[in-house]
Amino acid sequence: MTQQELDEIAEKGICSVESIEYFKRLSEELEVEGNRLKILEAERVLKAISDRTRIKLLLLLSKGEMCVCQIAAVSELKQPAISSSLRLLEKAGLLRRKQRGKWHFYRLAENEVVPLLLKLVQGKAQD
């Protein structure tokens, strides 16, 4: 925004130049490396849960560890769709995978994000 545009906004009483400059500095702080990484991580998690199938998988896994064949047996999904969704949730840091022989078992990750997501989803599901 040019100085002239800032001055016009201030003259119209919409907001002060100081407040605009303050929020401009805050916006610039979001671009530092640490904040950019946090924003990218939040984006990855939000994309991972932006699908009802993946939300259902999180809810299902909140009851305990399961292998892909168990998930397939209790859901309407085919194994490739399940595996794809599980990989995305794992990549977002929401799941952990353990291999036993040729079987992969999944469980919820132990981090601060998972309980918040479950509370959000379960709270909405109860309404």
CORMO-V352292 format. One line per field, one symbol per residue. burial: # if it has 16 or more other ideal C-beta (glycine too) atoms within 10 Angstrom, else .. Layout:
# CORMO-V352292
burial=???
This chain:
# CORMO-V352292
burial=.....#..#..........#........................#..##....#####..#....#.#..##....#....#..##.###.#.##........#.#.##....#..##..#......
